[in-house]
Amino acid sequence: MIEQMDGLIWLPEGHWDWKIIVYLFFGGLAGGAYLTGLLADVMGYRSSDESLADSMRDTTRWGMLAAIVAIAVGGIVLFSHLGAPLRALLFPVLFVNFGSWLVIGTYTLILFTLIAVIQLFWLVWGHDDGERPSMFLRQITGWIEETVGLPIDTWLARLATWSNPGTTGRLAVHVVGAFFSVLLVVYTALLLSDVSWLVPAWDGTLLPFLFLASGLSIGMAATAGLTVVFEGLEGTRITTFSLIDDAVILFEIVVLALLVSALASGGPASLASYELLMNDYALLFWGGVVAVGLVLPLVLSGALLVVERQKDVHGDDGLRKMVRRVYTTKFTFVVLGGLALRFLALMMGVSAPLAAPV
């Protein structure tokens, strides 16, 4: 039932559940991971160092894989949330209102997934990079071919070679993929902001930028984290990706501060949302979003920079392992903070008051 308190109408909390939060999180992570993979691909393409190009190709594979896994998990969870999930399979016939963000989001999700799968296919079966960890999918198909006798790896390699448009062509496809990545990250914010007049926390100007910054940050953290765990530090340019992520986090802090300031200086509904944020959800906001997701990663990054400038990380095995663990911790904090932000954004919408007085 709708609750009436303090002259405001409050939305019921039963409409949303954890599945929407999971989808918002994994959708943002998928888009950010794809864009990180694209950045690594461009860095490798522009480098004359073959070793660096190989390392960047590893990072690109991890980015594409993270994007595919994230959108698959998020898509399945969202699919299970639908009241009539089987009808969603008929989306080309039923979803024809292209002015709706629900329809735009559905096609965005499908096309994004298709492009990410194609890119990973070209990167794995279109290159003979041996026993590198990022090539584990090819190692699986090679093992199947060797053990069972089914030439699946040979078939996939031939198909990848035949269909691969070359590095320049792949980068051109990446441009389309980048467009759908950004759209994937922000369309949920645009969907929510359609009712920003009803829910002050879903600000139509700031929420899309907040989701974009957070999605890029957690996607980059996931991709860089996978690279650190499976490829190590040598030649992976992890410091560069970490610094780029720091810049995105700083931008995210600015947007978040503007959003909180807008709530604090708004009308009765905005003020009620601000008080909800500062009281009921204070621990999640200050502890989860601000401390874990934003401040601690910046502190760890600063400490890592000091260590890397003063010490020979690659020449000291113990120090290298320590730095590797700290990078992994930093990227984990970023991802957890992104999850907390999605939870908070949705819960603020659930509990925010209508602007209309009783």
PyMOL commands that set and color helices and strands:
alter all, ss='L'
color gray80, all
select helices_A, chain A and resi 18-46+50-81+85-94+101-125+133-148+152-163+166-193+206-231+238-264+268-278+282-310+313-315+317-351
alter helices_A, ss='H'
color red, helices_A
select strands_A, chain A and resi 3-5+8-10+353-357
alter strands_A, ss='S'
color yellow, strands_A
deselect
rebuild
show_as cartoon
